[in-house]
Structure formats: C-alpha cells, structure tokens
Amino acid sequence: MPANDLSSRSLHRLGVLCGLAAGAWLGAAEAPTKLVMVGYSPFVISLGMVAGVFVARWTLPMVLKGTGYVWQDLREKSHLVVWAVLAGMLWAVANTLTIFAIRNVGLSIAFPLWNTNSLVGLFWGWLLFAELRGAGRRDWAKVAGGALAIAGGACLLAWATAHQEGVSREHATLGVAAALAAGLLWGTMYIPYRKAYISGMNPLSFVTVFTFGELGTMLALAAGFLGGWGGLEAELVSVRPALFWLFLGGFCWVLGDLFQQYAAKYIGIGRGIPLSNTNQLWGLAWGALVFGEMAALSPKGQVLVVAGSLVMIAGALAISLAEAPAAEQRSWRAAMERECRRYGLDPERTAANLEGKDPIAEEGHARRWWEYGVAVLAVAIFLWLAFGASRQPIQIHFPWLVALSAASVVILLVVGALLWKRTRFA
C-alpha cells in the first residue's frame, strides 16, 4: 500500500478516535448543568461554564504549544480571527439554550435532540467544503442512511417527552424547541471550524480566540436578561457555592471540544461531528445512571428513550465509517487551495498541516517563564473555587459517578497519547 494511503488511513482512524473521545468528554461536561434544577438561572449557569471554558482555553494551548507558537499561527491566518469569535458567539447562545432544554425535559432527553447538529454540519460540509464530493454510492448510502437514522431517533426522543411524568406539554414543547435550536446553532458553528482547518490553523490556536466570542456574548446575555450588571452580580454571589462545578463542566467541555475539533480537522465535519455526537450515549448514561432521570419516565417512555438513542448512535456511526475515498480527498484539496488563493496562504505548508505535520513547531519557539505562572494561576482559581464549593441538593448515585468519570479519564489519556504520537497536537 502506498505511503500516502497509509498516512491517510492512520489519520482517519485517529479522527475517529478523537470523535469518540469528544463524545465522552462533551457528555460529562453537561452534568453540572443539572444545577438548573436547583433553581439557579440558566444564564448564570451558562456564564459560569463559559468562565471555566475561558480559563481552560487560554491555559491548555499555552501549556501544550506555548504562546509564541499560538501567536505565530494567528498572525499567519489573521483572517480567521473574526471567524473564531463568531463561532464562540454561536456556542454561547447554543449552550444557554441547552440549559433551558435540560430544565424542561431533562438531560437524557435533551442531549440527543440537540445532536441533530450533525445533520446541519453534514449539509454545510457538503455545500461549502466539498465533503462527499466524489464519494461513491456506498459512502453516500452510509451518510444518507445515517442522517435519516439521526432524524428518526430525534423524533422518538421528542415523542418520549410526552410520557415524562410531572412535565406539562407546554414545558416539554419549549424544551424540545430549545434543544433543536441549539442543534441548529451548533451545526452552523462548524462552518468556522472547517474553514479554519482547511486553512491549516491549529485547533489550539483557534480555541484561544474562540473563547473571547463565548465570554463576551455570555456576559451580554446574562446582564441583559438578569436586570443589568447589578442583577448579574447578585446572581453570581448566590451561585458561588456551585461555581466550582460549573467551572469543572467548562473544563470538561474544552477537552471534549478539542478532540471534536481534531476530528473535524482530520475527517471533516460531515463525519467527525456525527461521531462526536456519541456524547448522547454518555449524556444518557449520566442522566439515567448518575441522576436517576429514567425513573421519572413511564415504561413506554423509557423504551422510546433507549430506542431513539440507539438509532441515533447507529446513524452517527454509519456516517463516520464512510472513509473519504481518493476522489473526495481531491475535492478537499481543491477546497483547501481555494482558501489559499483567497487569503494568500502557502498551499504546501497548509497541506502539510492537514496531513498531521506541524511546520510552525519545526521552526522552534522558546518557552517563556511567565507561561508557567499563568498555568499555576489557572490551577489556583480552580482550587479557590473548590474550597468555597458545597454539595448541591441533587440526588447523585456516587458509584456510577466514579465509574463514568474514571472511564472518561482513561479515554483522555489513551487518545491524547495517540494524538501526540501521530501529530504532536498539530
């Protein structure tokens, strides 16, 4: 087998593993949003998570690559800065909608509904970035069949909300609408993702700018809906005992999102995003096993939830297993060259980045002493919040909490090591 075919296949496998790892950590990240059931405002919960995201998205890229690397990458692709900020703004609004959805219909129901973002991302990948152009009938059948399965599974889960005890039809409808709207926004958010990566930008650099759009938008939303800055300050004081859990959720989200972005980079958004949407399985596990959400459903509702989740997972896997053939990869190359001509990028340098190489790292960048100080400061923030944290009045099954957390850590270590070995986080 030619060396380039072996390289392409290894990147496909790596992208698949990154998508699966993303599913685990994106699923775990949503667990702290259950605090909305305690009575905290969805806006202040989302803001707390975004603040944790902001801290993590500045710290991890600096620790893994260094600020010199990140700044050079941003200077070379400065046209992508506005796209990264836009993506962050979309994320902030979508994340807030998911909290409303969780409040109305629960985590295990809402999760698969907003994962219809894979359909939206699939459409944009085909329309704008030549994904599936040149693919054979078999690959199209996998993708189309998977898309239909995802839509069908979402319908089953929406129907299941009618069997949830203690939830009015109006609240269920609003919860479903919020989850589907979040899916639409997140699916559209993947346009800047893919645009960045066919231009050769490192995901670690992208998320550094991405987080400004998140935090700015979330501050504006929270202040606007909570009665101004005074009202926001009062809400933050009231939620202080729970801020650690929200920051922790934001940190988990950053880990999952980084894996998701590497998946989108190496196998495209049409394949990578559906695969990362296996987070619905993790969301169902956290909701049902840790928080006991399934107990609130009738037997028929439980069957619908499980069946809908399995159907959607099968659809996502069918899409992700459609490896891009040579003809489609040539279409990807053409899309990359179009971006290079538009923004004056070096095609060979960009192509090398998409193959898992790292031209910027090869040039070398010295570490600065204050980078370690920033990392220590980030850890100190989490410790300070941990000392002020208190147990929240939410029923939790600790054995399942420990088991799911341990499984997530194992996945992080294994896939992270493979990503480093193959690409050095390129």
C-alpha positions as CSV (number, residue, x, y, z in Angstrom):
1,M,0.0,0.0,0.0
2,P,1.4,3.5,-0.9
3,A,2.8,5.5,2.0
4,N,0.3,8.3,1.4
5,D,-2.6,5.9,1.6
6,L,-1.3,4.5,4.9
7,S,-0.9,8.1,6.2
8,S,-4.5,8.9,5.1
9,R,-5.9,5.8,6.8
10,S,-4.0,6.5,10.0
11,L,-5.4,10.0,10.1
12,H,-8.9,8.6,9.5
13,R,-8.5,6.2,12.4
14,L,-7.1,9.0,14.6
15,G,-10.0,11.3,13.6
16,V,-12.5,8.5,14.5
17,L,-10.9,8.0,17.9
18,C,-10.8,11.8,18.6
19,G,-14.6,11.9,17.7
20,L,-15.3,9.1,20.2
21,A,-13.2,10.8,22.9
22,A,-15.0,14.0,22.2
23,G,-18.3,12.2,22.9
24,A,-17.1,11.1,26.3
25,W,-16.0,14.5,27.5
26,L,-18.8,16.5,25.9
27,G,-21.2,14.2,27.6
28,A,-19.5,14.6,31.0
29,A,-19.4,18.4,30.6
30,E,-23.2,18.7,30.6
31,A,-23.6,17.0,34.0
32,P,-23.1,20.3,36.0
33,T,-26.0,21.9,34.0
34,K,-28.3,19.8,36.2
35,L,-27.9,22.7,38.7
36,V,-30.7,24.4,36.8
37,M,-33.0,22.0,38.7
38,V,-31.9,23.6,42.0
39,G,-33.3,27.0,40.9
40,Y,-30.2,28.8,39.5
41,S,-30.8,30.9,36.4
42,P,-29.8,29.2,33.1
43,F,-28.0,32.4,32.2
44,V,-25.7,32.4,35.3
45,I,-25.1,28.6,34.9
46,S,-24.1,29.1,31.3
47,L,-21.9,32.1,32.3
48,G,-20.2,30.0,35.0
49,M,-19.4,27.3,32.5
50,V,-18.1,29.8,29.9
51,A,-15.9,31.3,32.6
52,G,-14.4,27.9,33.2
53,V,-14.0,27.4,29.4
54,F,-12.2,30.8,29.2
55,V,-9.7,29.8,31.8
56,A,-9.1,26.3,30.2
57,R,-8.9,27.6,26.6
58,W,-6.1,30.0,27.5
59,T,-4.2,27.6,29.7
60,L,-4.2,24.3,27.7
61,P,-2.9,25.8,24.3
62,M,-0.2,27.7,26.2
63,V,0.9,24.6,28.2
64,L,0.9,22.3,25.1
65,K,2.3,24.6,22.5
66,G,3.4,27.9,24.1
67,T,2.3,31.4,23.4
68,G,5.0,32.0,20.7
69,Y,3.5,29.2,18.7
70,V,-0.1,30.4,19.1
71,W,0.7,34.0,18.2
72,Q,2.6,33.0,15.0
73,D,-0.3,30.7,13.9
74,L,-2.7,33.6,14.5
75,R,-0.6,36.1,12.6
76,E,-0.3,33.8,9.6
77,K,-4.1,33.2,9.4
78,S,-5.3,36.5,10.8
79,H,-8.4,36.4,8.6
80,L,-9.7,33.6,10.7
81,V,-9.8,35.6,13.9
82,V,-13.2,37.0,13.2
83,W,-14.5,33.5,12.3
84,A,-13.3,32.2,15.6
85,V,-15.0,34.9,17.5
86,L,-18.2,34.3,15.6
87,A,-18.1,30.6,16.4
88,G,-17.7,31.4,20.1
89,M,-20.7,33.7,20.0
90,L,-22.8,30.9,18.4
91,W,-21.6,28.4,21.0
92,A,-22.6,30.7,23.9
93,V,-26.1,31.1,22.7
94,A,-26.5,27.4,21.9
95,N,-25.1,26.4,25.3
96,T,-27.7,28.6,27.1
97,L,-30.5,27.0,25.1
98,T,-29.3,23.6,26.2
99,I,-29.7,24.6,29.8
100,F,-33.3,25.6,29.2
101,A,-33.9,22.3,27.4
102,I,-32.4,20.3,30.4
103,R,-34.6,22.2,32.8
104,N,-37.8,21.4,30.8
105,V,-37.2,17.8,29.6
106,G,-34.1,16.5,31.4
107,L,-30.5,15.7,30.3
108,S,-31.1,12.2,28.8
109,I,-33.9,13.6,26.6
110,A,-32.4,16.9,25.5
111,F,-29.0,15.6,24.7
112,P,-29.9,13.6,21.6
113,L,-32.3,16.3,20.4
114,W,-29.6,19.0,20.1
115,N,-27.3,16.4,18.5
116,T,-29.3,17.0,15.3
117,N,-26.4,19.4,14.8
118,S,-24.8,16.6,12.9
119,L,-27.4,17.0,10.1
120,V,-26.7,20.7,9.9
121,G,-22.9,20.2,9.9
122,L,-23.2,17.5,7.2
123,F,-25.1,19.9,5.0
124,W,-22.6,22.7,5.4
125,G,-19.7,20.4,4.9
126,W,-21.2,19.2,1.6
127,L,-22.2,22.7,0.4
128,L,-19.2,24.8,1.4
129,F,-16.2,22.5,1.8
130,A,-16.7,19.8,-0.9
131,E,-17.2,17.0,1.6
132,L,-18.7,13.9,-0.1
133,R,-17.9,15.3,-3.5
134,G,-16.5,12.4,-5.4
135,A,-17.7,9.8,-2.9
136,G,-19.1,6.6,-4.2
137,R,-22.7,5.3,-3.8
138,R,-21.8,3.2,-0.8
139,D,-20.4,6.1,1.1
140,W,-23.4,8.2,0.1
141,A,-25.7,5.4,1.3
142,K,-23.9,5.3,4.7
143,V,-24.2,9.1,5.1
144,A,-27.8,9.4,3.9
145,G,-28.9,6.4,5.9
146,G,-27.1,7.7,9.0
147,A,-28.7,11.1,8.6
148,L,-32.2,9.6,8.4
149,A,-31.5,7.4,11.4
150,I,-30.4,10.5,13.4
151,A,-33.6,12.4,12.4
152,G,-35.7,9.3,13.2
153,G,-34.1,8.8,16.6
154,A,-34.7,12.5,17.4
155,C,-38.4,12.1,16.6
156,L,-38.6,9.1,19.0
157,L,-37.0,11.1,21.8
158,A,-39.3,14.0,21.2
159,W,-42.2,11.7,21.4
160,A,-40.8,10.2,24.7
161,T,-41.2,13.6,26.4
162,A,-45.0,13.1,26.2
163,H,-44.5,10.2,28.7
164,Q,-42.5,12.1,31.3
165,E,-44.4,12.4,34.5
166,G,-44.7,15.9,36.1
167,V,-43.9,17.8,32.9
168,S,-46.6,19.7,31.1
169,R,-47.0,19.6,27.4
170,E,-46.1,23.3,27.1
171,H,-42.9,22.8,29.0
172,A,-42.0,19.7,27.0
173,T,-42.6,21.6,23.8
174,L,-40.4,24.5,24.9
175,G,-37.7,22.1,26.0
176,V,-37.7,20.3,22.6
177,A,-37.7,23.6,20.7
178,A,-34.7,24.9,22.8
179,A,-32.7,21.7,22.2
180,L,-33.4,21.7,18.4
181,A,-32.5,25.4,18.2
182,A,-29.2,24.6,20.0
183,G,-28.6,21.9,17.4
184,L,-29.1,24.3,14.6
185,L,-26.7,26.9,16.1
186,W,-24.0,24.3,16.9
187,G,-24.3,22.8,13.4
188,T,-23.8,26.2,11.9
189,M,-20.8,26.9,14.3
190,Y,-18.9,24.1,12.4
191,I,-18.5,26.4,9.4
192,P,-15.8,28.4,11.1
193,Y,-14.3,25.2,12.4
194,R,-13.8,23.7,9.0
195,K,-12.8,26.9,7.4
196,A,-10.0,27.3,9.9
197,Y,-8.7,23.8,9.4
198,I,-8.6,23.7,5.6
199,S,-6.5,26.9,6.1
200,G,-4.1,25.0,8.2
201,M,-4.8,26.6,11.6
202,N,-4.1,24.6,14.7
203,P,-7.2,23.8,16.8
204,L,-5.3,25.0,19.9
205,S,-4.8,28.4,18.3
206,F,-8.4,28.6,17.1
207,V,-9.9,28.0,20.5
208,T,-7.8,30.7,22.1
209,V,-9.7,33.3,20.1
210,F,-12.9,31.4,20.0
211,T,-13.3,31.9,23.8
212,F,-13.5,35.7,23.5
213,G,-16.7,35.3,21.5
214,E,-18.0,32.9,24.1
215,L,-17.3,35.0,27.1
216,G,-18.3,38.4,25.6
217,T,-21.7,37.0,24.3
218,M,-22.4,35.3,27.5
219,L,-21.7,38.4,29.6
220,A,-24.0,40.4,27.4
221,L,-26.8,37.8,27.6
222,A,-26.6,37.3,31.3
223,A,-26.5,41.1,32.0
224,G,-29.4,41.7,29.6
225,F,-31.7,39.1,31.0
226,L,-30.8,39.4,34.7
227,G,-31.5,43.1,35.1
228,G,-28.1,44.6,34.3
229,W,-24.7,44.3,35.9
230,G,-26.2,44.7,39.4
231,G,-28.6,41.8,38.9
232,L,-25.8,39.7,37.4
233,E,-23.5,40.4,40.4
234,A,-26.3,39.3,42.8
235,E,-26.8,36.1,40.8
236,L,-23.1,35.3,40.8
237,V,-23.0,35.8,44.6
238,S,-25.9,33.4,45.1
239,V,-24.3,30.7,42.8
240,R,-20.9,31.0,44.5
241,P,-21.2,27.6,46.3
242,A,-21.8,25.9,42.9
243,L,-19.3,27.8,40.7
244,F,-16.6,25.1,41.1
245,W,-18.9,22.6,39.5
246,L,-19.7,25.0,36.6
247,F,-16.0,25.7,36.1
248,L,-15.3,22.0,36.1
249,G,-18.1,21.5,33.5
250,G,-16.5,24.2,31.3
251,F,-13.1,22.5,31.6
252,C,-14.5,19.1,30.6
253,W,-16.2,20.8,27.7
254,V,-12.8,22.2,26.5
255,L,-11.3,18.8,26.5
256,G,-14.2,17.4,24.5
257,D,-14.3,20.3,22.1
258,L,-10.6,20.0,21.4
259,F,-11.0,16.3,20.5
260,Q,-14.0,17.3,18.4
261,Q,-12.0,19.9,16.5
262,Y,-9.2,17.5,15.8
263,A,-11.8,15.1,14.5
264,A,-13.3,17.8,12.3
265,K,-9.8,18.7,11.0
266,Y,-8.8,15.2,10.0
267,I,-12.0,13.6,8.8
268,G,-14.3,16.6,8.1
269,I,-17.4,17.9,9.9
270,G,-19.7,15.6,7.9
271,R,-18.0,12.6,9.6
272,G,-16.3,14.0,12.7
273,I,-19.4,15.7,14.2
274,P,-21.8,12.8,14.0
275,L,-19.1,10.6,15.6
276,S,-18.6,13.1,18.4
277,N,-22.4,13.0,18.9
278,T,-22.0,9.7,20.6
279,N,-21.9,12.1,23.5
280,Q,-25.7,11.4,23.6
281,L,-24.9,7.9,24.9
282,W,-22.8,9.5,27.6
283,G,-25.4,12.0,28.3
284,L,-28.0,9.3,28.6
285,A,-25.6,7.4,31.0
286,W,-25.0,10.5,33.2
287,G,-28.7,11.4,33.2
288,A,-30.1,7.9,33.8
289,L,-27.4,6.3,36.0
290,V,-26.0,9.2,38.0
291,F,-29.1,11.5,38.3
292,G,-31.8,8.8,38.0
293,E,-33.7,10.6,35.3
294,M,-35.2,7.5,33.8
295,A,-37.1,6.9,37.0
296,A,-39.4,9.8,36.0
297,L,-40.4,8.2,32.8
298,S,-43.1,5.6,32.2
299,P,-42.0,2.2,30.9
300,K,-43.1,3.2,27.4
301,G,-41.1,6.5,27.7
302,Q,-38.0,4.6,28.8
303,V,-38.2,2.3,25.9
304,L,-38.6,5.2,23.5
305,V,-35.6,7.0,25.0
306,V,-33.3,3.9,24.7
307,A,-34.6,3.1,21.2
308,G,-34.2,6.6,20.0
309,S,-30.7,6.9,21.4
310,L,-29.6,3.6,19.9
311,V,-31.0,4.5,16.5
312,M,-29.2,7.9,16.5
313,I,-25.9,6.3,17.6
314,A,-26.2,3.8,14.8
315,G,-26.8,6.6,12.3
316,A,-23.8,8.6,13.6
317,L,-21.5,5.5,13.3
318,A,-22.7,4.8,9.8
319,I,-21.7,8.3,8.7
320,S,-18.4,8.2,10.5
321,L,-17.4,4.8,8.9
322,A,-17.7,6.3,5.4
323,E,-14.0,6.9,4.9
324,A,-13.2,9.5,2.3
325,P,-12.1,7.9,-1.0
326,A,-9.3,9.4,-3.2
327,A,-11.8,11.3,-5.3
328,E,-13.3,13.0,-2.3
329,Q,-9.9,13.8,-0.9
330,R,-9.0,15.6,-4.1
331,S,-12.2,17.7,-3.7
332,W,-11.0,18.5,-0.2
333,R,-7.6,19.5,-1.6
334,A,-9.4,21.8,-4.1
335,A,-11.3,23.5,-1.3
336,M,-8.1,24.0,0.6
337,E,-6.4,25.5,-2.5
338,R,-9.3,27.8,-2.9
339,E,-8.8,29.1,0.6
340,C,-5.1,29.5,0.0
341,R,-5.7,31.6,-3.1
342,R,-8.3,33.7,-1.4
343,Y,-6.2,34.6,1.6
344,G,-2.7,34.3,0.2
345,L,-1.6,31.2,2.1
346,D,1.1,28.8,1.2
347,P,-0.6,25.6,-0.3
348,E,2.3,23.2,0.5
349,R,2.6,24.5,4.1
350,T,-1.2,24.2,4.5
351,A,-1.3,20.7,3.0
352,A,1.4,19.6,5.4
353,N,-0.6,20.8,8.3
354,L,-3.7,18.9,7.2
355,E,-1.5,15.7,6.9
356,G,-0.7,15.9,10.6
357,K,2.6,17.7,10.3
358,D,3.5,20.9,12.1
359,P,5.6,23.5,10.1
360,I,5.4,26.1,12.8
361,A,6.6,23.7,15.6
362,E,9.5,22.7,13.3
363,E,10.7,26.3,13.4
364,G,11.0,26.2,17.2
365,H,9.6,28.6,19.8
366,A,11.2,29.2,23.2
367,R,9.1,28.9,26.3
368,R,8.6,31.9,28.5
369,W,8.8,31.8,32.2
370,W,5.5,33.6,32.8
371,E,3.7,30.8,30.9
372,Y,4.2,28.6,33.9
373,G,2.9,31.3,36.1
374,V,-0.3,31.5,34.1
375,A,-0.8,27.7,34.4
376,V,-0.3,28.0,38.2
377,L,-2.8,30.8,38.3
378,A,-5.4,28.7,36.5
379,V,-4.9,25.8,38.9
380,A,-5.2,28.3,41.8
381,I,-8.5,29.6,40.5
382,F,-10.0,26.1,40.5
383,L,-8.6,25.4,44.0
384,W,-10.1,28.6,45.3
385,L,-13.5,27.7,43.9
386,A,-13.2,24.2,45.3
387,F,-12.6,25.5,48.8
388,G,-15.8,27.5,48.6
389,A,-17.9,24.8,47.0
390,S,-20.7,22.9,48.7
391,R,-22.7,19.9,47.9
392,Q,-25.8,20.8,45.9
393,P,-29.3,19.3,46.7
394,I,-29.3,17.0,43.7
395,Q,-29.6,13.2,44.1
396,I,-26.5,11.5,42.8
397,H,-25.5,7.9,42.6
398,F,-21.8,8.1,43.5
399,P,-20.7,4.6,42.3
400,W,-21.9,5.5,38.8
401,L,-20.3,8.9,39.1
402,V,-17.0,7.4,39.9
403,A,-17.2,4.8,37.1
404,L,-18.2,7.2,34.4
405,S,-15.5,9.7,35.5
406,A,-12.8,7.0,35.5
407,A,-13.8,5.8,32.0
408,S,-13.6,9.4,30.7
409,V,-10.1,9.8,32.2
410,V,-8.9,6.6,30.6
411,I,-10.2,7.7,27.2
412,L,-8.5,11.1,27.6
413,L,-5.1,9.5,28.4
414,V,-5.2,6.9,25.6
415,V,-6.5,9.1,22.8
416,G,-4.4,12.1,23.9
417,A,-1.3,10.0,23.8
418,L,-2.1,8.7,20.3
419,L,-2.8,12.3,19.1
420,W,0.5,13.4,20.5
421,K,2.4,10.5,19.0
422,R,1.0,10.9,15.5
423,T,0.7,14.7,15.2
424,R,2.3,16.4,18.2
425,F,-1.1,18.2,18.5
426,A,-0.7,19.7,15.1
